[in-house]
Each structure stands twice: as structure tokens, then as C-alpha cells.
Amino acid sequence: MSGFRTKLRLRARRQAKLMRALRKSLELRARVNRTDNIRPGSILAFTTLRNELVRLPYFLDYYRAQGVGHFLMVDNASDDGTTEYLEAQKDVSLWVTGASYKASSFGVDWLNHLQWRYGAGHWTLVVDVDEFLVYPFCDTRPLHALTGWLESQGRRSFSAMLLDMYPKGPVTAQPYRSGQNPFEIARWFDACNYSVKRNMLMQNLWIQGGVRQRVFQPDTPEQAPALNKTPLVYWSRKYAYVSSTHMLLPRGLNKVYDERGGEHASGVLLHAKFLDTIIGKAREELQRGEHYAGSREYAAYDKGLQQDADLWCSYSTEYINWRQLEILGLMSKGDWA
């Protein structure tokens, strides 16, 4: 009976999230809507952003090369030219809002609505502009090959661990140029120092650790950011993200691991947060106060990245390719051959 009540409670929670997304959609204004150009079978990318002009050229080119057919983006009051740049991109539909990012569940409500309206029947990829999906055989096979294989296996969701990348030496030492591959600078990562536990209610794995815990929260590891994500989903209007891309409802979408001792195919989101741009970004977000837990994470960046801080240590590993990440146990090709 308790299991039945849990299912009813989660169903009510999912319906509440969808209704909330509908209400929050009133905060969005279409700047340019090209969704009529979306073709059947297109992979769609959904993103919220603010003042990311310097990052956008490489971000868009990266995912275009992987096979994303259309980008649906919410611009939260940018004033650096981001809006105008995105408006000029023919494969972008753009909504703008000056409403509170925090009050929209940190953008989740806005994207839940756009996915409900435009994503149903498509594989949808939800990523930030500093997240770059690496998946098995990504160097030789496009995203459509991955999604086709997932469909053949009856899978509707694909997980990817967030892997924080950083440079060797002070973060500010190598300025990032617009259009540049960020991993020419941020080429290093922590290969170990991760903890995994299962969320029994939502059935997802909760992963923490890496450089952000090592450097910024060594004394409060339980407050380290969650690194588990499920960014790629074959979308239905019955679905809703609950907490960023960390958790979904129905909760069966979170079960992206094999309990029988094997491994499901999974990927990694290379996280290019730690470029020289993080200094200004941290100060801006501290002033806005629009991020989780009173922008606690950005307060740690603002404090910890001063005085030419170096995130590199003797245990840091230089990134090579996806096969290296599989050998290290950070992702898996499972039985996809």
C-alpha cells in the first residue's frame, strides 16, 4: 500500500510540475520562433542562458556537428549581445524573459514548458552552454546513431556524468577566445574522488565529488554539486524534469543503470565552467542572487578563485578521448558495439 501511495504522490508531483510550467510560460516572450522548421525525427536542444555571447559560437557548432537539428533557447535578460546573436541563427528559436531564474525553479519550469509544447516525439537534449556531451563512439557516430540504438533497446533516457574540466595553472592565465574549443585550455579533470549513492524515492544515482568538492568544499562534501544528469530523453508530454536534469518524473526515466552487475551505456558532460570567464560570472551571479542555496556555489568560486588560484594537482588527469573516460569508469559503452 505504501508503494501505491508513493506512486500517487509522485504522479501528483509530476502533474503539479507540468501545471507550474504552463503558468511560468506566461513569463516567456518569443523573440524569434522558427519551430515550424523542425522536422520529424530531429534531435532538439533546450537551453537557458544569460550573457554567454563568448561561448555560443563553439557551443552551437559542437552540437550541430553532433546532429542537433534545432535549438530552443531561453535568454534571461542578457545585455552582452547574446540575444541579437541568437536571433540571427537560422536553427535557433529564442524566447526572452526578465523574470526570476530562481522563481522558475532555476529555469526548469521554462524548459519543461517548451519541451511539452515542442519536444514530444523527439529526442531532446537539455544542456547548459558550458556542457558538452561525450558518448560512446562520438568521434565516429552522430547522435542519431546513439538515439537509434537506444530506441532499439527500448530505452527512453540516457545518462551522463558531469565532469568538471580545468586548466593547469591559474584559471585566469589563458584567456578564452570566442569560437575556441574550451578544452584546448581546460584539458584536465579529477579521475577519482567521487561518491555514488542511490536515491530510493526517485531511483536515480546521486554522484558528488571531483574538483569542486576537492577545492571549494573539502569540509562540507555533502554540499558539493550533484554530478549525475540525464540530459537526453525521448520526450513525452507526460514527462517533467524536477531538479535541473538530475531527476525526472516518471521516475523510471532515472533508472539508467543496471542493477544486475552489468553496465548500461552512458556518457559524460565535459563541463567547461573553469575558464577565465568564471571570475566575472561569479561576481555577476553573486549580485543577482538567482542561483541555488543563495548562490552558495558562486560565493565559493568568488572566494576560491582569487589570487591566481590553480585547480590542478598531482593527481589531475589530462583528457584524451571518450575511450579514456570509459577505461577510468566514468562512462560506459555497455553492450553497444
C-alpha positions in Angstrom: 0.0 0.0 0.0 2.9 2.4 0.8 4.2 1.8 -2.7 0.8 2.7 -4.2 0.7 5.9 -2.2 4.2 6.8 -3.3 3.2 6.4 -6.9 0.1 8.6 -6.4 2.2 11.2 -4.6 4.8 11.2 -7.4 2.1 11.4 -10.1 0.6 14.4 -8.3 4.0 16.0 -8.1 4.6 15.5 -11.8 1.2 17.0 -12.7 2.0 19.9 -10.4 5.3 20.5 -12.2 3.5 20.5 -15.6 0.9 22.9 -14.4 3.6 25.1 -12.9 5.5 25.1 -16.2 2.3 26.2 -18.0 1.9 29.1 -15.6 5.5 30.1 -15.9 5.3 30.0 -19.7 3.4 33.4 -19.4 6.8 34.9 -18.5 8.3 34.0 -21.9 8.1 36.2 -25.0 9.0 34.7 -28.3 11.8 36.8 -29.8 12.0 34.5 -32.9 10.1 31.3 -33.3 11.3 29.0 -36.1 9.8 25.8 -34.7 7.9 25.3 -37.9 11.3 24.3 -39.4 11.6 21.3 -37.0 11.5 18.1 -39.0 10.2 14.7 -37.8 13.0 12.9 -36.1 15.1 16.0 -35.4 17.1 16.0 -32.2 16.3 19.2 -30.3 18.5 21.0 -27.8 17.0 23.1 -25.0 19.0 25.7 -23.0 18.5 28.6 -20.6 21.3 31.2 -20.6 22.3 34.7 -19.7 25.2 36.7 -21.1 27.0 33.9 -22.8 28.0 35.5 -26.1 31.6 34.5 -25.9 30.7 30.8 -25.5 27.9 30.5 -28.1 29.8 30.1 -31.4 31.6 26.9 -30.2 28.6 25.6 -28.3 26.3 25.8 -31.4 28.9 24.4 -33.8 29.7 21.5 -31.4 26.1 20.3 -31.2 25.4 21.0 -34.9 28.3 18.7 -35.7 26.8 16.0 -33.4 23.5 16.2 -35.2 21.2 18.6 -33.3 18.6 19.8 -35.7 17.2 22.8 -33.8 18.0 24.8 -30.7 15.2 26.1 -28.4 16.7 28.7 -26.0 15.5 31.0 -23.2 17.5 34.2 -22.8 17.2 35.5 -19.2 17.8 39.2 -19.8 21.2 39.2 -21.4 22.8 42.5 -22.1 26.0 41.5 -23.8 24.7 40.8 -27.4 23.6 37.2 -26.7 20.0 38.0 -27.7 20.9 39.5 -31.0 23.5 36.8 -31.9 21.0 34.0 -31.3 18.2 35.8 -33.2 20.4 35.7 -36.3 21.0 31.9 -36.1 18.6 30.2 -38.5 18.4 26.9 -36.5 17.6 28.7 -33.2 14.2 29.6 -31.7 14.5 32.1 -29.0 12.4 33.2 -26.1 13.3 36.1 -23.8 12.3 36.9 -20.2 13.3 39.3 -17.5 11.6 37.1 -14.8 13.4 35.5 -11.9 15.5 32.5 -12.8 15.3 31.3 -9.2 11.5 31.6 -9.1 11.3 29.5 -12.3 12.9 26.5 -10.5 16.2 27.8 -11.9 14.9 27.7 -15.5 13.4 24.2 -15.2 9.8 25.5 -15.5 10.5 27.4 -18.7 12.2 24.4 -20.4 9.6 22.0 -19.2 7.0 24.0 -21.0 9.0 24.3 -24.2 9.7 20.6 -24.1 6.0 19.9 -23.5 5.0 22.2 -26.4 7.7 21.3 -29.0 9.7 18.3 -27.8 7.1 15.5 -27.7 8.1 12.7 -30.1 11.7 13.9 -30.3 14.9 13.1 -28.6 15.6 16.2 -26.5 18.9 17.3 -25.1 18.9 19.7 -22.2 22.4 21.2 -21.6 23.9 24.5 -20.4 26.2 26.4 -22.8 29.3 25.1 -20.9 28.3 21.4 -21.1 29.5 19.2 -24.0 28.1 15.7 -24.3 30.6 12.9 -25.0 29.1 9.5 -25.6 30.4 6.1 -26.9 31.8 6.3 -30.4 31.1 10.1 -30.6 34.2 10.5 -32.6 32.8 8.4 -35.4 29.0 8.2 -34.9 26.5 11.1 -34.7 23.8 11.5 -32.1 21.2 9.9 -34.3 23.2 6.7 -34.2 23.1 6.8 -30.4 19.4 7.6 -30.2 18.6 4.9 -32.8 20.4 2.3 -30.8 18.7 3.5 -27.6 15.3 3.1 -29.3 16.2 -0.4 -30.4 16.9 -1.3 -26.8 13.6 0.1 -25.6 15.4 2.9 -23.7 13.9 6.4 -23.5 16.7 8.2 -21.5 20.5 8.4 -21.4 22.6 9.5 -18.5 25.9 11.5 -18.5 28.1 12.3 -15.5 29.1 16.0 -15.3 32.9 16.1 -15.4 34.5 19.4 -14.4 37.4 20.4 -16.6 40.1 22.9 -15.7 43.4 24.2 -16.9 46.9 23.6 -15.5 48.0 26.7 -13.8 45.9 29.8 -12.8 42.4 29.8 -14.3 43.0 33.4 -15.4 46.3 32.7 -17.2 44.8 31.7 -20.6 42.0 34.0 -21.8 39.3 32.2 -23.7 38.6 33.4 -27.3 35.1 33.2 -28.7 34.8 30.2 -31.0 37.7 28.4 -29.4 37.5 24.8 -28.2 37.4 25.4 -24.4 39.2 22.1 -23.9 42.3 23.5 -25.5 42.6 25.3 -22.2 40.6 23.3 -19.7 42.2 19.9 -20.5 42.4 18.4 -17.0 40.0 16.6 -14.7 39.8 14.6 -11.5 39.7 10.9 -12.4 38.7 9.8 -8.9 37.4 11.2 -5.7 33.7 10.5 -6.5 30.9 9.1 -4.3 27.8 7.4 -5.6 24.6 6.7 -3.7 21.1 5.7 -4.7 18.1 7.9 -4.2 15.5 5.3 -3.2 12.5 7.6 -3.8 13.4 8.9 -7.3 15.5 5.8 -8.3 18.4 7.8 -9.6 22.1 7.7 -8.7 23.4 10.7 -6.8 27.0 11.5 -7.7 29.3 14.1 -6.0 32.9 14.8 -5.8 35.6 15.9 -8.2 37.5 19.2 -8.3 34.6 21.3 -7.0 34.4 19.3 -3.8 38.2 18.9 -3.6 38.9 22.6 -3.8 35.8 24.6 -2.8 34.0 22.3 -0.3 36.5 19.9 1.3 35.0 20.4 4.7 31.3 20.1 3.5 31.3 17.4 0.9 27.6 16.8 1.3 27.0 20.3 -0.1 29.1 19.6 -3.3 27.1 20.0 -6.5 25.4 16.9 -7.9 27.2 15.5 -11.0 24.5 13.0 -12.1 22.5 14.1 -15.1 20.0 12.6 -17.6 20.2 15.2 -20.4 19.0 13.1 -23.3 15.4 11.9 -23.3 12.8 10.7 -25.9 10.2 13.2 -24.7 6.6 12.8 -23.9 4.1 15.4 -22.7 3.7 13.3 -19.6 7.4 13.9 -18.6 8.9 16.7 -16.4 12.3 17.5 -15.1 12.2 18.0 -11.3 15.7 19.3 -10.4 17.7 20.6 -13.3 18.5 17.4 -15.3 19.4 15.5 -12.2 15.9 13.9 -11.8 12.8 13.3 -13.9 9.3 12.1 -13.5 8.1 9.5 -14.1 10.9 8.2 -12.0 11.5 5.2 -14.3 13.4 7.6 -16.6 16.0 8.0 -13.8 16.8 4.3 -13.8 19.7 4.5 -16.2 21.9 1.9 -14.5 22.0 -1.9 -14.4 21.2 -3.5 -11.0 22.3 -6.9 -12.1 26.0 -6.2 -12.2 26.3 -5.1 -15.8 26.5 -1.6 -17.2 24.2 0.5 -19.3 25.7 2.7 -21.9 26.3 6.2 -20.5 28.2 9.3 -21.4 29.9 12.3 -19.9 29.2 16.0 -20.0 32.5 17.8 -20.2 32.0 20.9 -18.1 33.9 23.9 -19.3 33.0 26.2 -16.4 36.5 26.9 -15.2 37.8 29.3 -17.9 38.9 32.8 -17.1 35.3 34.0 -17.7 34.3 32.3 -14.3 35.7 35.3 -12.4 33.3 37.8 -13.8 30.5 35.3 -13.9 30.8 34.5 -10.2 30.6 38.2 -9.3 27.6 38.8 -11.5 25.7 35.9 -10.1 26.5 36.8 -6.6 25.0 40.2 -7.1 21.9 38.7 -8.8 21.4 36.0 -6.1 19.4 33.9 -8.5 21.1 30.6 -8.0 20.6 27.6 -5.7 21.1 28.0 -2.0 21.6 31.7 -2.1 24.3 31.3 -4.8 26.5 29.5 -2.3 28.4 27.8 -5.1 29.3 31.1 -6.8 30.3 32.6 -3.4 32.8 29.7 -3.2 34.1 30.4 -6.7 34.5 34.1 -5.9 36.4 33.4 -2.8 38.4 30.4 -4.0 39.5 31.7 -7.5 41.1 34.9 -6.3 44.8 35.4 -6.2 45.5 33.2 -9.3 44.2 30.0 -7.8 45.3 26.8 -9.5 42.8 23.9 -9.6 45.4 21.4 -10.9 47.1 18.9 -8.6 49.5 16.0 -9.0 46.5 13.6 -9.3 44.9 15.6 -12.2 44.4 13.7 -15.5 44.7 15.1 -19.0 41.8 14.5 -21.2 42.3 12.4 -24.3 39.0 10.9 -25.6 35.9 9.0 -24.7 37.7 5.7 -24.6 39.9 7.0 -21.8 36.8 8.0 -19.8 35.4 4.5 -20.3 38.6 2.9 -19.1 38.5 5.1 -16.0 34.9 4.0 -15.3 33.4 7.5 -15.8 31.2 6.3 -18.7 30.3 3.1 -20.5 29.5 1.8 -23.9 27.6 -1.1 -22.3 26.6 -3.6 -25.0 26.6 -1.0 -27.8 29.2 -2.4 -30.2 
